[in-house]
Amino acid sequence: MIPDDVYIQKAIEGSDEAFDELIKRHHPKIYEIAHRMLGNQRDAERITHASFLAARKHIKDFQGRTAFGTWLSRIAKNLCLQHQQTKA
């Protein structure tokens, strides 16, 4: 299996195909986090989608100090918290 780092570098260089591979690899975990935090499928799907949009927009900011999955999880958790605050 090709490591995430290879796809990350290609995504930073602008490869949509490389980013699509990262989505395939990490989608289940990000959805699980969102569903666990938000408690329903609809919001979890929205936050999962928003997480990948944010990651794509900011992929050049990824510095590799943590695993890509950890970075992406933090994005998802932050979006979940923001979502919860707007509903409160």
N, C-alpha and C positions, 0 to 999 in steps of 0.2 A: 504494500500500500504506500502510495506517495504521501509524504508528510504534509500537514497543513501549511508549513512554512513555504513550500514550493508554490502552492496555490495563492497564498497571501501575497507573495512577491509579484506574481503574475497579475493579481487583482489590483495591487498598488500601481502596476504599470498600465492598467486599464482593461484587463481581460475580463469581459463579462462571463465567459465560460468558466474561468477559474473561480470567480465569485459564486457562480451557480453551484459549483462543486462544494464550496464551503457551506452553502445553504443546505444542500443535500445531507452533508455530514452532521450539521449542528441543529437542524430544524427540530428533530424530536426532543432534544434536551431543552431548547428554548421554549418550545410549546409547553412542555411539562412544567417548567418553572412558572410560566405565565398562568397556566391553568391552576396550578397549586396556589398561587398567590391571589388569583382573581375569582376562582371558583366557578367559572362558566366558560363554555366553549367559544362563544361569540367574542367575548372580550379577549380571551387567550389568543384566538386567531388574529385579532386586530393588533395586539401588542407584539405577537411574534412577527407579523409582517412589518410593523413599525421598527422593530429591533433590527431587522435585516436592512431596511432602508437607511436607518441611522448608521449602521456599520458600513454599508457601502459608501455613504457620504463621507465618513470619517476614517476609511481604511488607511489613508496615508498617515493618520495620527497614531496608528497601532505601532508600538515600539518593541513589542516582543518581550517585555519584562515579565509578562505572564503568558500562559497559553492563550491562544486565540479564543477557545471556548470559554475561558474564564472572563476575558474581556467582553465577549459577546453576552455572557450571562449577566455581567454587571450592567450592561446597557439595558437588557430586558428587565432586570429587577428595578432599575431606576424608572423606567417607563411604567412599570406596574405601580410603583409607589406614586408617581405623578397621577396616574389614572385614578387610583384610590382617593387621592386628595381632592381631585376635581369632582368626584361623586359624593364626597362627604359634605 
